[in-house]
Amino acid sequence: MTKGLRVLFLAFLSVGVISCGGGGGDSGGGGGEDVTPTVSFSASVQPIFTTNCVSCHAPGGVGAVLDLRSGLSYANLVGVPAAVTGTPPSGTLVVAGDHSSSVLYQRITGDGLAAVEDIMPQGLPQLSSTDKDTIENWIDQGAANN
């Protein structure tokens, strides 16, 4: 093979390796960052509240101080101080971008709750891990009203 053909061959080989993911980019074969799909408040989070929370967190319910009905829940959660109960947790119900500082997340998981506080929903089965993850991801993604 002549020197010119070898150079041309190596050039094509280099282009092929780079285009197949050998050039350091994420080729989808693992090792790349795990990308969580954007969580929709209206399509994914509100249905969790409607199914598991609204029986108490609506007018006439024992948790009526925090209304989680559709159309009201977002404004009642994001950036809103938690009601003072005399026991932890205290702080903000939903801190956009920070699930661990969000009282809502603490109440549904038990993380950061005092021993005398009940995990929500109170007296009912806990949310599924999928539901908890959905709420966690929504908060960490900025708690958008989408």
C-alpha positions in Angstrom: 0.0 0.0 0.0 1.4 3.4 -0.9 2.0 6.1 1.7 -0.8 8.2 0.3 -3.3 5.3 0.5 -2.3 4.5 4.1 -2.9 8.1 5.1 -6.3 8.2 3.4 -7.2 4.8 5.0 -6.2 6.0 8.5 -8.2 9.2 8.0 -11.3 7.2 7.1 -10.7 4.9 10.0 -10.4 7.8 12.4 -13.7 9.3 11.2 -15.4 6.0 11.6 -14.2 5.5 15.2 -15.2 9.0 16.2 -18.7 8.7 14.6 -19.2 5.4 16.3 -18.7 6.8 19.8 -15.0 6.1 20.2 -14.1 9.8 20.3 -15.0 10.2 24.0 -18.7 11.2 23.6 -21.5 9.3 25.2 -22.4 6.5 22.8 -25.3 5.3 24.9 -23.4 2.2 26.0 -23.3 3.1 29.7 -21.1 5.3 31.7 -23.1 8.4 30.7 -25.2 10.5 33.0 -28.6 9.0 33.9 -31.2 11.4 32.5 -34.6 11.4 34.3 -37.5 12.5 32.1 -39.1 15.8 33.1 -41.9 15.2 35.6 -45.2 17.0 34.9 -47.0 18.4 37.9 -50.4 18.1 36.4 -49.9 14.7 34.8 -47.8 12.9 37.4 -47.8 14.7 40.8 -51.3 16.0 41.1 -52.8 12.5 40.5 -50.8 11.2 43.4 -52.3 13.9 45.6 -55.8 13.3 44.3 -55.6 9.5 44.9 -53.8 9.5 48.2 -54.1 12.9 50.0 -57.3 14.8 49.1 -59.5 12.7 51.3 -57.9 14.6 54.3 -56.3 17.6 52.6 -59.5 19.3 51.4 -62.3 21.4 53.1 -63.9 19.3 55.8 -60.9 16.9 56.1 -58.5 16.7 59.1 -55.7 18.2 57.0 -57.9 20.9 55.5 -55.3 23.6 56.4 -53.3 22.3 53.3 -55.7 22.0 50.4 -54.2 19.6 47.8 -57.1 19.5 45.4 -56.4 20.0 41.7 -56.0 23.7 40.8 -55.1 24.6 44.3 -52.3 22.3 45.4 -49.4 23.9 43.5 -49.9 27.4 44.9 -50.4 25.9 48.4 -47.1 24.0 48.3 -44.2 25.6 46.3 -42.4 28.2 48.4 -45.0 28.1 51.2 -43.9 27.9 54.8 -45.1 24.7 56.6 -47.9 25.2 59.2 -46.5 25.5 62.7 -47.4 22.3 64.6 -45.0 22.7 67.5 -42.9 19.7 66.3 -40.6 19.3 63.3 -40.4 19.4 60.5 -40.6 23.1 60.0 -39.5 25.1 56.9 -40.9 25.3 53.4 -43.4 22.8 52.0 -41.6 22.6 48.7 -38.2 24.1 48.1 -37.8 24.1 44.3 -34.7 22.1 43.4 -34.1 20.6 46.9 -36.2 17.6 47.9 -34.3 17.0 51.1 -35.2 20.5 52.4 -38.8 20.2 51.4 -41.2 19.4 54.2 -43.6 17.7 51.8 -40.9 15.1 50.9 -40.0 14.7 54.6 -43.6 14.0 55.4 -44.1 11.4 52.7 -40.8 9.6 53.4 -40.2 10.1 57.1 -36.7 11.6 56.4 -36.2 14.3 59.1 -39.4 13.7 60.9 -39.6 13.7 64.7 -40.6 10.4 66.2 -44.0 11.8 67.2 -44.8 12.8 63.6 -46.7 10.5 61.3 -45.6 9.7 57.7 -48.3 10.9 55.3 -50.8 9.8 54.3 -51.6 9.5 58.0 -53.3 6.3 59.0 -53.2 5.0 55.4 -50.6 2.9 53.4 -47.5 4.9 52.6 -47.0 6.1 49.0 -45.3 3.6 46.7 -41.6 4.1 46.1 -42.5 5.1 42.5 -44.8 7.9 43.8 -42.1 9.1 46.2 -39.5 9.1 43.4 -41.9 11.0 41.2 -42.4 13.7 43.8 -38.6 13.8 44.6 -37.7 14.2 40.9 -40.4 16.9 40.3 -39.0 18.9 43.3 -35.3 18.4 42.2 -36.2 19.4 38.6 -37.4 22.8 39.9 -41.0 22.1 41.0 -42.4 23.5 37.8 -46.1 24.1 37.4 -46.3 22.1 34.2 
